[in-house]
Amino acid sequence: MPDSPFIPDLRQALQIPEKGIVNRILQDDEQSKVIIYGLAAGHEMNLHSAPVPAGPSCGEGQGTRHLGAETMPCGQGHVTPM
């Protein structure tokens, strides 16, 4: 993997599945780890935790994000630093 990956369009970096969820690691070193996930329409990502801060965002589509007791809509361009 290159030291500084450049992905001009994240929507082209991963094919969204018809069912379920798929992921791809874009960056993984001592400093950071970047993973993109693609969820099929109607699919839910179960409770997830990471040992480091995360910043989920929505590249395309729309849905609902549940963070603790808070529920919020999410759509293209939304990001939630955690």
N, C-alpha and C positions, 0 to 999 in steps of 0.2 A: 504494500500500500504506500503511495507517495507521502512525503512529509506534510505537504499542504494540499489535500485533495480539493479540486475545484469541480463542483457539480453545477452546471449552468441552469438546470431545471430539475428540482427534486421529483416532480411528477413523472419524469422519465427514468428515474433511478430505480423504480420498483413497480412491478405490475400488480395491481390490486386484484386479489383473488375473487372468484365468484362466491366462495364460502370460506369462512374462517378468517385467519390473520396470518400475515407473512411479515418478516422483518429482514433488514439488511444493515450490517455494520458498515458505516462510512468512514469512521475514524476510531482508532483504538491505540492509545499509547499511555505513558505514565501521567500525562497532563489531562487527557480528556477521552471521552468515549461518546460517539455520536451514532445513534441507531435510529433508523426510520422504520415505521410500522405502517402497513397497509391493512385496513379492515374492510371486509366485504360489507355491503349494505345490510343493515340490521344486526351486525355483529357487535358484541360488547367485549371490551378489554376488562378482564377481572381485576380485582384489587392488585395493585402493583406497588412495589417499593424499591428504592435504589439506595445504595450506601453513600451516594453523593447527591448534591443538588441536581434537580432535573428541570427542564423547561419544555413541557409538552406544547406543541403547536398543531394547528390544523392547516394543511396545505391545500386541501380541496374537499368539498362536500360540507356536510353539516351534521351536528349531533348534539348531545347533551353531555356535559362533563360533571362528574360528582367528585368533589374534593371535601372529604370529611362530611360535615352536615350540610355543606353548601352545594347547590345544584345550579348550573349555569349553561346557557346555550353556547355552542362553539361552532365556528364556521371558518371559511377560508381566511387566513391571515391572523387568526386569534393565537395568542401565546399566553401561557400561564407559568411564569417563573415560580418555582417551588423550592 
